[in-house]
Amino acid sequence: MAERIAFKGRLPNALAAMSIGEYKGLVKSRQRRWLSRNSLQYKKLTESVERKRAQGKPVRTHMREALILPSWVGMEFDVHNGKEFVHFGIAPNMLGHRLGEFSPTTKRVQHSAPGIKATRGSKFLDKK
């Protein structure tokens, strides 16, 4: 059976036609508050998104705290993680999340074998 992706009971094609004001009614209070208070930053980002959509290029941004809007579904984004830009596409199940959630800032730590002058107990561990 095919997976039906919906956000709060609305399908992606109906969500894409929504304005930001209508979308505010669907999200939680923290996201609604952010959308209303950061309208100038958001306006600049949405203008950039529209320009890049017309050109067919990915949107490069440092704005990790931006909420993903329904009109962005299917677009490519490059979000800065502090060191480099992480490339990903927006899917319908990402609605209501922030851009920074999909651009991790830290990597998994993998330690090697014990080094010189390690503790006495560590010499009995297997070396890789």
MOPAC internal coordinates of N, CA, C and O (Angstrom, degrees):
PM7 1SCF
backbone

  N    0.0000 0     0.00 0     0.00 0    0    0    0
  C    1.4486 1     0.00 0     0.00 0    1    0    0
  C    1.5294 1   108.90 1     0.00 0    2    1    0
  O    1.2310 1   120.63 1   -45.34 1    3    2    1
  N    1.3014 1   116.41 1   134.66 1    3    2    1
  C    1.4573 1   121.43 1  -178.26 1    5    3    2
  C    1.5229 1   110.34 1   -73.58 1    6    5    3
  O    1.2310 1   121.30 1   -36.24 1    7    6    5
  N    1.3284 1   115.12 1   143.76 1    7    6    5
  C    1.4626 1   120.48 1   179.77 1    9    7    6
  C    1.5214 1   109.67 1   -77.99 1   10    9    7
  O    1.2310 1   120.68 1   -49.45 1   11   10    9
  N    1.3148 1   116.31 1   130.55 1   11   10    9
  C    1.4577 1   121.32 1   178.11 1   13   11   10
  C    1.5187 1   107.44 1  -100.65 1   14   13   11
  O    1.2310 1   120.66 1   -67.57 1   15   14   13
  N    1.3142 1   116.34 1   112.43 1   15   14   13
  C    1.4591 1   120.87 1  -177.93 1   17   15   14
  C    1.5256 1   108.63 1   -93.61 1   18   17   15
  O    1.2310 1   120.86 1   -60.21 1   19   18   17
  N    1.3171 1   115.96 1   119.79 1   19   18   17
  C    1.4520 1   121.42 1   178.84 1   21   19   18
  C    1.5215 1   108.09 1  -137.39 1   22   21   19
  O    1.2310 1   120.90 1   -29.71 1   23   22   21
  N    1.3258 1   115.88 1   150.29 1   23   22   21
  C    1.4574 1   121.81 1   176.69 1   25   23   22
  C    1.5150 1   107.00 1  -114.74 1   26   25   23
  O    1.2310 1   120.81 1   -66.01 1   27   26   25
  N    1.3333 1   116.06 1   113.99 1   27   26   25
  C    1.4632 1   122.77 1  -178.62 1   29   27   26
  C    1.5369 1   111.50 1    53.90 1   30   29   27
  O    1.2310 1   120.58 1  -142.34 1   31   30   29
  N    1.3432 1   116.50 1    37.66 1   31   30   29
  C    1.4542 1   121.76 1   176.98 1   33   31   30
  C    1.5105 1   115.08 1    83.61 1   34   33   31
  O    1.2310 1   119.62 1  -176.46 1   35   34   33
  N    1.3202 1   118.32 1     3.54 1   35   34   33
  C    1.4697 1   121.45 1  -179.75 1   37   35   34
  C    1.5259 1   109.76 1  -111.69 1   38   37   35
  O    1.2310 1   120.85 1   -43.37 1   39   38   37
  N    1.3141 1   115.97 1   136.63 1   39   38   37
  C    1.4622 1   121.35 1  -179.16 1   41   39   38
  C    1.5265 1   110.75 1   -77.52 1   42   41   39
  O    1.2310 1   120.06 1   -22.00 1   43   42   41
  N    1.3441 1   117.48 1   158.00 1   43   42   41
  C    1.4714 1   120.95 1  -175.72 1   45   43   42
  C    1.5292 1   114.58 1   -57.60 1   46   45   43
  O    1.2310 1   119.45 1   143.61 1   47   46   45
  N    1.3412 1   118.66 1   -36.39 1   47   46   45
  C    1.4691 1   118.94 1  -179.40 1   49   47   46
  C    1.5260 1   111.60 1   -68.87 1   50   49   47
  O    1.2310 1   119.88 1   147.19 1   51   50   49
  N    1.3398 1   117.83 1   -32.81 1   51   50   49
  C    1.4678 1   120.76 1   175.94 1   53   51   50
  C    1.5224 1   111.00 1   -73.42 1   54   53   51
  O    1.2310 1   120.55 1   145.98 1   55   54   53
  N    1.3258 1   116.56 1   -34.02 1   55   54   53
  C    1.4672 1   120.56 1   178.76 1   57   55   54
  C    1.5227 1   111.78 1   -68.47 1   58   57   55
  O    1.2310 1   120.24 1   142.66 1   59   58   57
  N    1.3356 1   117.14 1   -37.34 1   59   58   57
  C    1.4675 1   120.72 1  -177.85 1   61   59   58
  C    1.5281 1   111.39 1   -63.06 1   62   61   59
  O    1.2310 1   120.09 1   151.90 1   63   62   61
  N    1.3214 1   117.43 1   -28.10 1   63   62   61
  C    1.4640 1   121.05 1  -179.20 1   65   63   62
  C    1.5310 1   112.41 1   -82.32 1   66   65   63
  O    1.2310 1   119.92 1   171.35 1   67   66   65
  N    1.3358 1   117.76 1    -8.65 1   67   66   65
  C    1.4633 1   121.49 1  -178.23 1   69   67   66
  C    1.5191 1   112.58 1   -74.47 1   70   69   67
  O    1.2310 1   121.12 1   -30.27 1   71   70   69
  N    1.3275 1   115.46 1   149.73 1   71   70   69
  C    1.4645 1   120.61 1   171.93 1   73   71   70
  C    1.5231 1   108.03 1   -86.20 1   74   73   71
  O    1.2310 1   120.61 1    -9.62 1   75   74   73
  N    1.3324 1   116.43 1   170.38 1   75   74   73
  C    1.4671 1   120.40 1   179.06 1   77   75   74
  C    1.5279 1   110.33 1   -64.02 1   78   77   75
  O    1.2310 1   120.13 1   144.65 1   79   78   77
  N    1.3215 1   117.36 1   -35.35 1   79   78   77
  C    1.4622 1   121.18 1   178.71 1   81   79   78
  C    1.5207 1   112.53 1   -63.22 1   82   81   79
  O    1.2310 1   120.35 1   138.76 1   83   82   81
  N    1.3285 1   116.93 1   -41.24 1   83   82   81
  C    1.4663 1   120.60 1   177.72 1   85   83   82
  C    1.5300 1   110.80 1   -70.02 1   86   85   83
  O    1.2310 1   120.78 1   144.50 1   87   86   85
  N    1.3278 1   116.11 1   -35.50 1   87   86   85
  C    1.4647 1   120.80 1   179.88 1   89   87   86
  C    1.5266 1   111.08 1   -67.52 1   90   89   87
  O    1.2310 1   120.70 1   147.77 1   91   90   89
  N    1.3405 1   116.27 1   -32.23 1   91   90   89
  C    1.4686 1   120.41 1   178.12 1   93   91   90
  C    1.5146 1   111.82 1   -58.68 1   94   93   91
  O    1.2310 1   120.30 1   146.86 1   95   94   93
  N    1.3268 1   117.03 1   -33.14 1   95   94   93
  C    1.4518 1   121.04 1  -179.54 1   97   95   94
  C    1.5223 1   113.60 1   -69.64 1   98   97   95
  O    1.2310 1   120.16 1   163.09 1   99   98   97
  N    1.3308 1   117.30 1   -16.91 1   99   98   97
  C    1.4606 1   121.10 1  -177.66 1  101   99   98
  C    1.5222 1   113.55 1   -94.48 1  102  101   99
  O    1.2310 1   120.31 1   153.57 1  103  102  101
  N    1.3335 1   117.01 1   -26.43 1  103  102  101
  C    1.4636 1   119.92 1  -174.26 1  105  103  102
  C    1.5295 1   110.76 1   -88.49 1  106  105  103
  O    1.2310 1   121.06 1   -10.68 1  107  106  105
  N    1.3133 1   115.58 1   169.32 1  107  106  105
  C    1.4624 1   121.41 1  -179.91 1  109  107  106
  C    1.5230 1   110.61 1   -71.90 1  110  109  107
  O    1.2310 1   120.81 1   -10.26 1  111  110  109
  N    1.3264 1   116.06 1   169.74 1  111  110  109
  C    1.4628 1   120.83 1  -172.99 1  113  111  110
  C    1.5225 1   112.90 1   -63.68 1  114  113  111
  O    1.2310 1   119.47 1   143.43 1  115  114  113
  N    1.3478 1   118.62 1   -36.57 1  115  114  113
  C    1.4619 1   121.07 1  -179.31 1  117  115  114
  C    1.5309 1   110.68 1   -64.15 1  118  117  115
  O    1.2310 1   120.10 1   137.67 1  119  118  117
  N    1.3343 1   117.41 1   -42.33 1  119  118  117
  C    1.4617 1   120.82 1   178.71 1  121  119  118
  C    1.5298 1   110.54 1   -70.08 1  122  121  119
  O    1.2310 1   120.55 1   140.64 1  123  122  121
  N    1.3099 1   116.55 1   -39.36 1  123  122  121
  C    1.4705 1   120.80 1   179.43 1  125  123  122
  C    1.5216 1   110.08 1   -62.25 1  126  125  123
  O    1.2310 1   120.71 1   137.92 1  127  126  125
  N    1.3157 1   116.24 1   -42.08 1  127  126  125
  C    1.4647 1   121.86 1   179.19 1  129  127  126
  C    1.5286 1   110.57 1   -64.30 1  130  129  127
  O    1.2310 1   120.34 1   137.85 1  131  130  129
  N    1.3374 1   116.96 1   -42.15 1  131  130  129
  C    1.4594 1   120.61 1  -179.87 1  133  131  130
  C    1.5187 1   110.65 1   -64.59 1  134  133  131
  O    1.2310 1   120.19 1   137.90 1  135  134  133
  N    1.3317 1   117.24 1   -42.10 1  135  134  133
  C    1.4606 1   120.57 1   179.99 1  137  135  134
  C    1.5305 1   111.96 1   -62.22 1  138  137  135
  O    1.2310 1   120.55 1   141.78 1  139  138  137
  N    1.3205 1   116.56 1   -38.22 1  139  138  137
  C    1.4597 1   118.75 1  -177.30 1  141  139  138
  C    1.5308 1   112.23 1   -78.05 1  142  141  139
  O    1.2310 1   119.77 1   147.71 1  143  142  141
  N    1.3297 1   118.04 1   -32.29 1  143  142  141
  C    1.4673 1   120.24 1  -175.30 1  145  143  142
  C    1.5270 1   113.77 1   -86.15 1  146  145  143
  O    1.2310 1   119.39 1   157.12 1  147  146  145
  N    1.2976 1   118.78 1   -22.88 1  147  146  145
  C    1.4624 1   121.19 1  -177.41 1  149  147  146
  C    1.5198 1   111.43 1  -111.29 1  150  149  147
  O    1.2310 1   120.52 1  -137.39 1  151  150  149
  N    1.3105 1   116.62 1    42.61 1  151  150  149
  C    1.4553 1   120.25 1  -174.00 1  153  151  150
  C    1.5253 1   112.67 1   -67.16 1  154  153  151
  O    1.2310 1   119.45 1   147.32 1  155  154  153
  N    1.3379 1   118.65 1   -32.68 1  155  154  153
  C    1.4691 1   119.82 1  -178.89 1  157  155  154
  C    1.5238 1   111.45 1   -70.35 1  158  157  155
  O    1.2310 1   120.40 1   135.87 1  159  158  157
  N    1.3295 1   116.85 1   -44.13 1  159  158  157
  C    1.4658 1   120.07 1   176.93 1  161  159  158
  C    1.5250 1   110.10 1   -63.81 1  162  161  159
  O    1.2310 1   121.12 1   138.81 1  163  162  161
  N    1.3236 1   115.46 1   -41.19 1  163  162  161
  C    1.4507 1   120.63 1  -177.47 1  165  163  162
  C    1.5147 1   111.36 1   -67.71 1  166  165  163
  O    1.2310 1   120.53 1   144.25 1  167  166  165
  N    1.3285 1   116.59 1   -35.75 1  167  166  165
  C    1.4630 1   120.66 1   179.15 1  169  167  166
  C    1.5173 1   110.30 1   -63.64 1  170  169  167
  O    1.2310 1   120.51 1   137.94 1  171  170  169
  N    1.3231 1   116.62 1   -42.06 1  171  170  169
  C    1.4630 1   120.99 1   178.76 1  173  171  170
  C    1.5294 1   110.77 1   -63.93 1  174  173  171
  O    1.2310 1   120.42 1   138.41 1  175  174  173
  N    1.3348 1   116.80 1   -41.59 1  175  174  173
  C    1.4599 1   120.40 1   179.48 1  177  175  174
  C    1.5254 1   111.34 1   -67.58 1  178  177  175
  O    1.2310 1   119.73 1   138.06 1  179  178  177
  N    1.3213 1   118.12 1   -41.94 1  179  178  177
  C    1.4635 1   120.07 1  -179.79 1  181  179  178
  C    1.5237 1   111.61 1   -66.50 1  182  181  179
  O    1.2310 1   119.84 1   146.78 1  183  182  181
  N    1.3418 1   117.91 1   -33.22 1  183  182  181
  C    1.4678 1   120.49 1   174.55 1  185  183  182
  C    1.5181 1   110.26 1   -64.40 1  186  185  183
  O    1.2310 1   120.52 1   137.97 1  187  186  185
  N    1.3219 1   116.61 1   -42.03 1  187  186  185
  C    1.4641 1   121.10 1   177.67 1  189  187  186
  C    1.5252 1   110.82 1   -63.77 1  190  189  187
  O    1.2310 1   120.32 1   140.18 1  191  190  189
  N    1.3266 1   116.99 1   -39.82 1  191  190  189
  C    1.4695 1   121.37 1   179.13 1  193  191  190
  C    1.5229 1   110.38 1   -62.65 1  194  193  191
  O    1.2310 1   120.30 1   136.08 1  195  194  193
  N    1.3243 1   117.03 1   -43.92 1  195  194  193
  C    1.4691 1   120.27 1  -179.97 1  197  195  194
  C    1.5217 1   111.79 1   -65.09 1  198  197  195
  O    1.2310 1   120.25 1   140.77 1  199  198  197
  N    1.3395 1   117.12 1   -39.23 1  199  198  197
  C    1.4723 1   120.31 1   177.25 1  201  199  198
  C    1.5201 1   111.09 1   -62.44 1  202  201  199
  O    1.2310 1   120.93 1   134.12 1  203  202  201
  N    1.3312 1   115.83 1   -45.88 1  203  202  201
  C    1.4623 1   120.66 1  -178.17 1  205  203  202
  C    1.5254 1   111.61 1   -69.64 1  206  205  203
  O    1.2310 1   120.18 1   148.68 1  207  206  205
  N    1.3378 1   117.26 1   -31.32 1  207  206  205
  C    1.4683 1   120.41 1   177.33 1  209  207  206
  C    1.5338 1   110.10 1   -63.95 1  210  209  207
  O    1.2310 1   120.76 1   139.11 1  211  210  209
  N    1.3230 1   116.15 1   -40.89 1  211  210  209
  C    1.4620 1   120.30 1   179.38 1  213  211  210
  C    1.5330 1   111.26 1   -66.59 1  214  213  211
  O    1.2310 1   120.78 1   144.92 1  215  214  213
  N    1.3389 1   116.12 1   -35.08 1  215  214  213
  C    1.4648 1   120.69 1  -179.84 1  217  215  214
  C    1.5240 1   112.28 1   -83.01 1  218  217  215
  O    1.2310 1   120.07 1   160.72 1  219  218  217
  N    1.3255 1   117.46 1   -19.28 1  219  218  217
  C    1.4595 1   121.71 1  -177.95 1  221  219  218
  C    1.5178 1   113.21 1    77.82 1  222  221  219
  O    1.2310 1   120.31 1  -155.52 1  223  222  221
  N    1.3249 1   117.01 1    24.48 1  223  222  221
  C    1.4648 1   121.88 1  -179.35 1  225  223  222
  C    1.5286 1   110.12 1  -106.85 1  226  225  223
  O    1.2310 1   120.27 1   -22.46 1  227  226  225
  N    1.3427 1   117.10 1   157.54 1  227  226  225
  C    1.4735 1   118.75 1   175.09 1  229  227  226
  C    1.5293 1   111.49 1   -72.05 1  230  229  227
  O    1.2310 1   120.84 1   -28.83 1  231  230  229
  N    1.3073 1   116.01 1   151.17 1  231  230  229
  C    1.4671 1   122.51 1   179.74 1  233  231  230
  C    1.5215 1   108.24 1   -88.48 1  234  233  231
  O    1.2310 1   120.27 1   -55.32 1  235  234  233
  N    1.3411 1   117.08 1   124.68 1  235  234  233
  C    1.4672 1   121.82 1   177.09 1  237  235  234
  C    1.5257 1   107.93 1  -101.30 1  238  237  235
  O    1.2310 1   121.08 1   -52.30 1  239  238  237
  N    1.3377 1   115.54 1   127.70 1  239  238  237
  C    1.4618 1   118.95 1  -177.13 1  241  239  238
  C    1.5233 1   111.07 1  -149.37 1  242  241  239
  O    1.2310 1   121.55 1   -25.93 1  243  242  241
  N    1.3271 1   114.65 1   154.07 1  243  242  241
  C    1.4589 1   122.49 1   172.09 1  245  243  242
  C    1.5226 1   110.30 1  -101.23 1  246  245  243
  O    1.2310 1   120.12 1   178.04 1  247  246  245
  N    1.3117 1   117.37 1    -1.96 1  247  246  245
  C    1.4570 1   122.67 1  -173.38 1  249  247  246
  C    1.5256 1   110.19 1   -83.08 1  250  249  247
  O    1.2310 1   121.00 1   -99.60 1  251  250  249
  N    1.3333 1   115.69 1    80.40 1  251  250  249
  C    1.4589 1   122.21 1  -176.43 1  253  251  250
  C    1.5276 1   112.43 1   -70.44 1  254  253  251
  O    1.2310 1   120.12 1   156.32 1  255  254  253
  N    1.3254 1   117.37 1   -23.68 1  255  254  253
  C    1.4577 1   121.15 1  -174.73 1  257  255  254
  C    1.5297 1   113.42 1   -87.03 1  258  257  255
  O    1.2310 1   120.04 1  -177.93 1  259  258  257
  N    1.3412 1   117.54 1     2.07 1  259  258  257
  C    1.4645 1   120.82 1  -178.42 1  261  259  258
  C    1.5299 1   111.19 1   -70.67 1  262  261  259
  O    1.2310 1   120.87 1   -44.70 1  263  262  261
  N    1.3231 1   115.93 1   135.30 1  263  262  261
  C    1.4625 1   121.61 1   176.35 1  265  263  262
  C    1.5233 1   109.34 1   -77.47 1  266  265  263
  O    1.2310 1   121.02 1   -37.38 1  267  266  265
  N    1.3114 1   115.65 1   142.62 1  267  266  265
  C    1.4589 1   120.73 1  -179.86 1  269  267  266
  C    1.5209 1   108.68 1   -79.72 1  270  269  267
  O    1.2310 1   120.97 1   -53.93 1  271  270  269
  N    1.3241 1   115.75 1   126.07 1  271  270  269
  C    1.4599 1   122.28 1  -178.75 1  273  271  270
  C    1.5265 1   110.54 1   -95.95 1  274  273  271
  O    1.2310 1   119.91 1   -23.43 1  275  274  273
  N    1.3324 1   117.77 1   156.57 1  275  274  273
  C    1.4657 1   120.61 1   179.68 1  277  275  274
  C    1.5266 1   113.53 1   -62.99 1  278  277  275
  O    1.2310 1   119.90 1   151.71 1  279  278  277
  N    1.3174 1   117.79 1   -28.29 1  279  278  277
  C    1.4616 1   119.98 1  -179.73 1  281  279  278
  C    1.5254 1   112.35 1   -72.29 1  282  281  279
  O    1.2310 1   119.93 1   168.38 1  283  282  281
  N    1.3272 1   117.74 1   -11.62 1  283  282  281
  C    1.4610 1   121.64 1  -179.38 1  285  283  282
  C    1.5242 1   113.38 1   -89.83 1  286  285  283
  O    1.2310 1   119.73 1   173.38 1  287  286  285
  N    1.3327 1   118.11 1    -6.62 1  287  286  285
  C    1.4702 1   120.89 1  -177.25 1  289  287  286
  C    1.5213 1   109.65 1   -60.34 1  290  289  287
  O    1.2310 1   121.12 1   -49.95 1  291  290  289
  N    1.3173 1   115.47 1   130.05 1  291  290  289
  C    1.4666 1   121.62 1  -179.05 1  293  291  290
  C    1.5158 1   113.52 1    94.69 1  294  293  291
  O    1.2310 1   119.55 1   172.14 1  295  294  293
  N    1.3217 1   118.47 1    -7.86 1  295  294  293
  C    1.4635 1   121.39 1  -179.23 1  297  295  294
  C    1.5202 1   110.78 1   -88.52 1  298  297  295
  O    1.2310 1   120.95 1   -18.27 1  299  298  297
  N    1.3174 1   115.79 1   161.73 1  299  298  297
  C    1.4620 1   123.26 1   177.92 1  301  299  298
  C    1.5288 1   108.47 1  -103.83 1  302  301  299
  O    1.2310 1   120.53 1   -42.24 1  303  302  301
  N    1.3293 1   116.60 1   137.76 1  303  302  301
  C    1.4583 1   122.42 1   179.42 1  305  303  302
  C    1.5185 1   110.12 1  -128.43 1  306  305  303
  O    1.2310 1   120.36 1   -34.43 1  307  306  305
  N    1.3252 1   116.91 1   145.57 1  307  306  305
  C    1.4507 1   124.34 1   169.82 1  309  307  306
  C    1.5195 1   105.98 1  -117.88 1  310  309  307
  O    1.2310 1   120.30 1   -70.64 1  311  310  309
  N    1.3312 1   117.03 1   109.36 1  311  310  309
  C    1.4542 1   122.02 1  -176.35 1  313  311  310
  C    1.5216 1   108.91 1  -109.81 1  314  313  311
  O    1.2310 1   120.72 1   -46.53 1  315  314  313
  N    1.3182 1   116.22 1   133.47 1  315  314  313
  C    1.4609 1   121.83 1  -176.98 1  317  315  314
  C    1.5183 1   110.27 1   -76.08 1  318  317  315
  O    1.2310 1   120.37 1   -44.95 1  319  318  317
  N    1.3401 1   116.89 1   135.05 1  319  318  317
  C    1.4664 1   119.99 1  -179.93 1  321  319  318
  C    1.5216 1   112.26 1  -110.14 1  322  321  319
  O    1.2310 1   119.93 1  -168.32 1  323  322  321
  N    1.3333 1   117.75 1    11.68 1  323  322  321
  C    1.4576 1   121.66 1  -179.29 1  325  323  322
  C    1.5102 1   111.63 1   108.79 1  326  325  323
  O    1.2310 1   120.07 1   156.14 1  327  326  325
  N    1.3190 1   117.48 1   -23.86 1  327  326  325
  C    1.4500 1   121.82 1  -179.49 1  329  327  326
  C    1.5277 1   111.57 1  -125.59 1  330  329  327
  O    1.2310 1   120.55 1   138.11 1  331  330  329
  N    1.3236 1   116.56 1   -41.89 1  331  330  329
  C    1.4631 1   121.14 1  -176.76 1  333  331  330
  C    1.5236 1   108.81 1  -148.91 1  334  333  331
  O    1.2310 1   120.96 1    -6.04 1  335  334  333
  N    1.3203 1   115.76 1   173.96 1  335  334  333
  C    1.4561 1   121.22 1   177.87 1  337  335  334
  C    1.5251 1   109.11 1   -93.57 1  338  337  335
  O    1.2310 1   120.49 1   -50.12 1  339  338  337
  N    1.3230 1   116.67 1   129.88 1  339  338  337
  C    1.4615 1   122.78 1   178.67 1  341  339  338
  C    1.5245 1   107.70 1  -100.32 1  342  341  339
  O    1.2310 1   120.71 1   -53.81 1  343  342  341
  N    1.3381 1   116.25 1   126.19 1  343  342  341
  C    1.4587 1   122.59 1  -175.65 1  345  343  342
  C    1.5301 1   110.21 1   -94.54 1  346  345  343
  O    1.2310 1   120.20 1   -48.03 1  347  346  345
  N    1.3335 1   117.22 1   131.97 1  347  346  345
  C    1.4637 1   122.05 1   174.70 1  349  347  346
  C    1.5172 1   109.45 1  -157.31 1  350  349  347
  O    1.2310 1   120.90 1   -19.52 1  351  350  349
  N    1.3178 1   115.88 1   160.48 1  351  350  349
  C    1.4581 1   122.39 1   177.61 1  353  351  350
  C    1.5245 1   110.10 1  -104.16 1  354  353  351
  O    1.2310 1   120.78 1   -27.74 1  355  354  353
  N    1.3244 1   116.12 1   152.26 1  355  354  353
  C    1.4589 1   121.73 1  -178.61 1  357  355  354
  C    1.5311 1   108.98 1   -90.41 1  358  357  355
  O    1.2310 1   120.87 1   -55.60 1  359  358  357
  N    1.3300 1   115.94 1   124.40 1  359  358  357
  C    1.4624 1   123.12 1   177.83 1  361  359  358
  C    1.5345 1   108.93 1  -108.25 1  362  361  359
  O    1.2310 1   119.95 1   -19.94 1  363  362  361
  N    1.3230 1   117.71 1   160.06 1  363  362  361
  C    1.4785 1   119.62 1  -178.98 1  365  363  362
  C    1.5301 1   114.09 1   -60.57 1  366  365  363
  O    1.2310 1   119.62 1   151.54 1  367  366  365
  N    1.3191 1   118.34 1   -28.46 1  367  366  365
  C    1.4683 1   118.85 1  -179.46 1  369  367  366
  C    1.5284 1   112.58 1   -79.23 1  370  369  367
  O    1.2310 1   119.24 1  -178.41 1  371  370  369
  N    1.3258 1   119.06 1     1.59 1  371  370  369
  C    1.4678 1   122.77 1   176.92 1  373  371  370
  C    1.5259 1   112.45 1   -91.65 1  374  373  371
  O    1.2310 1   119.95 1   175.67 1  375  374  373
  N    1.3222 1   117.71 1    -4.33 1  375  374  373
  C    1.4610 1   120.67 1  -177.98 1  377  375  374
  C    1.5200 1   110.58 1   -62.01 1  378  377  375
  O    1.2310 1   120.98 1   -39.89 1  379  378  377
  N    1.3212 1   115.74 1   140.11 1  379  378  377
  C    1.4605 1   121.11 1  -179.60 1  381  379  378
  C    1.5178 1   113.22 1    88.70 1  382  381  379
  O    1.2310 1   120.05 1   169.96 1  383  382  381
  N    1.3359 1   117.50 1   -10.04 1  383  382  381
  C    1.4573 1   121.29 1   177.68 1  385  383  382
  C    1.5259 1   109.38 1   -95.75 1  386  385  383
  O    1.2310 1   120.74 1    -6.36 1  387  386  385
  N    1.3236 1   116.19 1   173.64 1  387  386  385
  C    1.4616 1   121.36 1   178.01 1  389  387  386
  C    1.5239 1   110.16 1  -103.15 1  390  389  387
  O    1.2310 1   120.36 1   -23.16 1  391  390  389
  N    1.3215 1   116.92 1   156.84 1  391  390  389
  C    1.4650 1   121.00 1  -178.56 1  393  391  390
  C    1.5185 1   111.83 1   -61.89 1  394  393  391
  O    1.2310 1   120.00 1   143.83 1  395  394  393
  N    1.3290 1   117.61 1   -36.17 1  395  394  393
  C    1.4565 1   121.54 1  -177.05 1  397  395  394
  C    1.5172 1   114.14 1   -65.97 1  398  397  395
  O    1.2310 1   119.93 1   159.69 1  399  398  397
  N    1.3277 1   117.75 1   -20.31 1  399  398  397
  C    1.4581 1   120.56 1   179.44 1  401  399  398
  C    1.5284 1   112.16 1   -66.84 1  402  401  399
  O    1.2310 1   120.09 1   158.45 1  403  402  401
  N    1.3124 1   117.44 1   -21.55 1  403  402  401
  C    1.4572 1   121.79 1  -176.80 1  405  403  402
  C    1.5233 1   111.99 1  -106.03 1  406  405  403
  O    1.2310 1   120.51 1  -169.89 1  407  406  405
  N    1.3248 1   116.64 1    10.11 1  407  406  405
  C    1.4561 1   122.95 1   177.83 1  409  407  406
  C    1.5312 1   107.78 1  -130.71 1  410  409  407
  O    1.2310 1   120.26 1   -96.38 1  411  410  409
  N    1.3382 1   117.12 1    83.62 1  411  410  409
  C    1.4738 1   119.33 1  -174.70 1  413  411  410
  C    1.5223 1   112.37 1   -64.80 1  414  413  411
  O    1.2310 1   121.08 1   -37.27 1  415  414  413
  N    1.3342 1   115.54 1   142.73 1  415  414  413
  C    1.4626 1   120.75 1  -177.07 1  417  415  414
  C    1.5223 1   112.72 1   -94.62 1  418  417  415
  O    1.2310 1   120.14 1   162.70 1  419  418  417
  N    1.3192 1   117.34 1   -17.30 1  419  418  417
  C    1.4611 1   120.13 1   179.58 1  421  419  418
  C    1.5208 1   109.55 1  -125.44 1  422  421  419
  O    1.2310 1   121.23 1   -26.97 1  423  422  421
  N    1.3280 1   115.26 1   153.03 1  423  422  421
  C    1.4552 1   121.11 1   178.15 1  425  423  422
  C    1.5158 1   109.53 1  -104.71 1  426  425  423
  O    1.2310 1   120.68 1   -14.11 1  427  426  425
  N    1.3011 1   116.31 1   165.89 1  427  426  425
  C    1.4518 1   121.69 1   177.62 1  429  427  426
  C    1.5210 1   108.46 1   -72.02 1  430  429  427
  O    1.2310 1   120.07 1   -44.57 1  431  430  429
  N    1.3148 1   117.48 1   135.43 1  431  430  429
  C    1.4533 1   122.10 1  -178.69 1  433  431  430
  C    1.5173 1   109.15 1   -87.07 1  434  433  431
  O    1.2310 1   120.61 1   -51.79 1  435  434  433
  N    1.3349 1   116.44 1   128.21 1  435  434  433
  C    1.4529 1   121.78 1   175.71 1  437  435  434
  C    1.5200 1   107.40 1  -123.18 1  438  437  435
  O    1.2310 1   120.63 1   -65.17 1  439  438  437
  N    1.3158 1   116.40 1   114.83 1  439  438  437
  C    1.4433 1   121.21 1  -179.04 1  441  439  438
  C    1.5179 1   109.76 1   -90.24 1  442  441  439
  O    1.2310 1   120.63 1   -28.88 1  443  442  441
  N    1.3359 1   116.40 1   151.12 1  443  442  441
  C    1.4618 1   120.72 1   178.28 1  445  443  442
  C    1.5222 1   108.91 1   -97.11 1  446  445  443
  O    1.2310 1   120.47 1    19.25 1  447  446  445
  N    1.3179 1   116.71 1  -160.75 1  447  446  445
  C    1.4666 1   122.41 1  -178.98 1  449  447  446
  C    1.5275 1   110.09 1   -68.39 1  450  449  447
  O    1.2310 1   119.79 1   -18.20 1  451  450  449
  N    1.3468 1   118.00 1   161.80 1  451  450  449
  C    1.4544 1   120.71 1   178.86 1  453  451  450
  C    1.5324 1   110.90 1   -59.85 1  454  453  451
  O    1.2310 1   120.64 1   -37.88 1  455  454  453
  N    1.2896 1   116.39 1   142.12 1  455  454  453
  C    1.4539 1   121.03 1  -176.34 1  457  455  454
  C    1.5124 1   112.96 1   -90.55 1  458  457  455
  O    1.2310 1   121.40 1     8.53 1  459  458  457
  N    1.3200 1   114.93 1  -171.47 1  459  458  457
  C    1.4579 1   121.67 1   178.53 1  461  459  458
  C    1.5250 1   108.29 1   -66.53 1  462  461  459
  O    1.2310 1   120.92 1   -39.94 1  463  462  461
  N    1.3375 1   115.84 1   140.06 1  463  462  461
  C    1.4653 1   123.33 1  -179.53 1  465  463  462
  C    1.5261 1   112.09 1    61.84 1  466  465  463
  O    1.2310 1   121.11 1  -144.74 1  467  466  465
  N    1.3264 1   115.48 1    35.26 1  467  466  465
  C    1.4598 1   119.31 1   174.73 1  469  467  466
  C    1.5251 1   108.11 1   -77.09 1  470  469  467
  O    1.2310 1   120.11 1    -7.72 1  471  470  469
  N    1.3114 1   117.39 1   172.28 1  471  470  469
  C    1.4677 1   119.91 1  -179.38 1  473  471  470
  C    1.5290 1   110.58 1   -65.34 1  474  473  471
  O    1.2310 1   120.80 1   -21.82 1  475  474  473
  N    1.3224 1   116.08 1   158.18 1  475  474  473
  C    1.4590 1   119.96 1  -175.82 1  477  475  474
  C    1.5315 1   112.32 1   -64.49 1  478  477  475
  O    1.2310 1   120.30 1   147.75 1  479  478  477
  N    1.3134 1   117.04 1   -32.25 1  479  478  477
  C    1.4503 1   119.35 1  -178.82 1  481  479  478
  C    1.5271 1   113.26 1   -71.68 1  482  481  479
  O    1.2310 1   120.54 1   156.57 1  483  482  481
  N    1.3261 1   116.58 1   -23.43 1  483  482  481
  C    1.4565 1   119.10 1  -176.86 1  485  483  482
  C    1.5220 1   112.92 1   -77.82 1  486  485  483
  O    1.2310 1   119.69 1   168.99 1  487  486  485
  N    1.3355 1   118.21 1   -11.01 1  487  486  485
  C    1.4665 1   118.63 1  -179.31 1  489  487  486
  C    1.5211 1   111.95 1   -74.32 1  490  489  487
  O    1.2310 1   120.12 1   166.53 1  491  490  489
  N    1.3393 1   117.37 1   -13.47 1  491  490  489
  C    1.4439 1   120.69 1  -179.83 1  493  491  490
  C    1.5279 1   112.69 1   -91.42 1  494  493  491
  O    1.2310 1   120.33 1   175.90 1  495  494  493
  N    1.3205 1   116.98 1    -4.10 1  495  494  493
  C    1.4510 1   120.51 1   178.08 1  497  495  494
  C    1.5120 1   109.96 1   -76.54 1  498  497  495
  O    1.2310 1   120.74 1   -30.07 1  499  498  497
  N    1.3385 1   116.18 1   149.93 1  499  498  497
  C    1.4614 1   119.34 1   177.52 1  501  499  498
  C    1.5144 1   110.05 1   -68.40 1  502  501  499
  O    1.2310 1   121.00 1   -38.17 1  503  502  501
  N    1.3162 1   115.68 1   141.83 1  503  502  501
  C    1.4507 1   120.82 1   176.19 1  505  503  502
  C    1.5098 1   108.29 1   -91.32 1  506  505  503
  O    1.2310 1   120.70 1   -29.88 1  507  506  505
  N    1.3025 1   116.26 1   150.12 1  507  506  505
  C    1.4690 1   120.74 1  -178.07 1  509  507  506
  C    1.5087 1   110.61 1   -78.00 1  510  509  507
  O    1.2310 1   120.10 1   180.00 1  511  510  509

